[in-house]
Amino acid sequence: MFRRLPEAGGSTVTITLDGCPVTARTGDSIAAALIAAGIGHCRLTPVSGTPRAPYCMMGVCFDCLVVVDGVGNRQGCLVPVAEGMRVETQNGGREIGR
Amino acid sequence: MTASEFEIAVIGGGLVGAAIAYGLAREGRPVAVLDEGDIAMRASRGNFGLVWVQSKGLGMAEYAGWSVRGAGLWPQLAAALQADTGLDVRLEQPGGFHIALSETELERRAAMLMRLHNQPGTIRYDYEILDHARTRAMLPEIGPEVAGSSYCPLDGHVNSLRLFRALHIALGRHGGTYLPGQPAQKLRYHGGEFRITTPSSEIRAGKVVLAAGNGNARLGPMVGLDVPVRPQRGQVVVTERTAPFLRYPVVTVRQTDEGSLLLGDSVEEETDATVGPAVVSVIADRAARMFPRLASLNVVRSWAALRVMTKDGFPIYDQSADCPGAFVATCHSGVTLAGTHAFVVAPRIAEGVLPQEEFEVFSAKRFHVPAAA
C-alpha cells in the first residue's frame, strides 16, 4: 500500500521485526520502516487484543507501540532506526520489567 | 423557572449519592438526583477503587463492623448491577495487602492493627502480619526493601469507573431521575416538604438526602443538620497498561482489570485540588521500592482530588430533628460502602428513620461534646 518516493535517499540499514530482517533507510522512524516493509500490524491492544498499525506518525495516537531492543511500549514513530535494532510486535500490555 | 416534585431528592450524584439513589429506586421510590454534573469536583474523583476492610475502625469499633458489612454486601451489589445494566464492575475480593518498607513501619502497622482488634466490641475477622518471605510468596515482585506486610482476606477492589456508570444506568432502569446541571443552592423546609433551589429550577421533595460531600457542610444547616466535614487532598498516579502481574491489591498500588497501575494515595491537609511533583514523586518512589520493576513503566496520568474528612475520620449518617425527612450521608469510603448505602441506608431512608441502635454512633452529635478545659 505504501511506496517510497523515488527520490528518497539515504543508505540502507537492517533491523529485525520479531527476528526477521527488515530493510530500512537511515532517517526512517521505526513506524515508517515497518509500513514501508508492508506490515499489517505492529501491536495488539491490551484490552481486546485488536491488531493496530501506525496511524498519526507524529507521536500522538500511540497506535505504533512496539518493543525496541527489549523495552516495551516505545512509540515507533518517534524512534529512528539503527543498524541491528531488534523490534518486536507489542502483544497486548507491556510486561513489567520489559 | 420550572418546578418539579419527587418523593425523595438526593443532592449529589457522586458514588455516595448514586448508591443511595439506586437503593431508593430499587425500593420503588420516586427519586431524583440533583447533581452539579460531570464538571463537579466530586470526592469520587479521588477514589482508589478499593473495597477495603483492614485498618478501618481504630477509635470506633462500629466502623470496623460497618466496613466488614460493606465488603460482605459487595458481591450482592455487583450481581444486582450486572442484572440491571449488563455491566460487569469487575469486583475481585482476593484479600489485600498493606506493605511496610522498614521494620519500624511493620512494627507500627502490627501495633495499630492489634489496638484496633483489641477494642471492645470490634468485630472479629482474620488478618495476618507477614514477614518478607511470606509476603513474597504471595507477591513475587516485591523488592528487597519490603520488610513485610499485613494481609486481610476480606479486602478487594473493583473498577470504580464502571461502578459509577453502572450505578447511574441502574438508577434510570429503576425509574430514578438524574438531573445534571442542578447544583443545590438553597434548601428550605416548608409545610412538611423540602424546596430545593438550583440556578434553573425549584425542586420539591418529601424527603431530602444530602450526599454532596464537602458541600454538605454548607447545605446541612439549611435543614437543621450539622455536618462538620473538611476537604482533604489526595493525589493518584496512573501508569500505562501492563500485562497482569499483581494478583492482590495493595493499599497504595493496585492493578486494574484493564492492566493500568494505580499508585496512590496521598493524604494532605490542602484545600486546592492541584497536582504537584513533590507528592507525586514520593508516591512513585514508594511504589517503585515496593515493586522495583514498576520503575520502568511510563506514567500516563496523575491528578488530585478533594476527599471528604470528618474530625475523627469516620462517616456521618444523620437525620434532622428540626426538619423531619432530611438526611445526610457522608463518608471517606464511597466504594467500600456502596453496597451498604444501596441495601442498608437507602431502605431505612425510604422508611423515614435511621434506627438509633444502628446509626446513633454515626450521628454528628458525637462531635457535640464540650471541649476539655
Interface residues (C-beta under 8 A of the other chain):
Chain A: P46 V47 V71 N73 G92 G93 R94 E95 I96 G97 R98
Chain B: E141 E240 R241 T242 A243 P244 F245 E258 G259 F291 R293 L294 S296 L297 N298
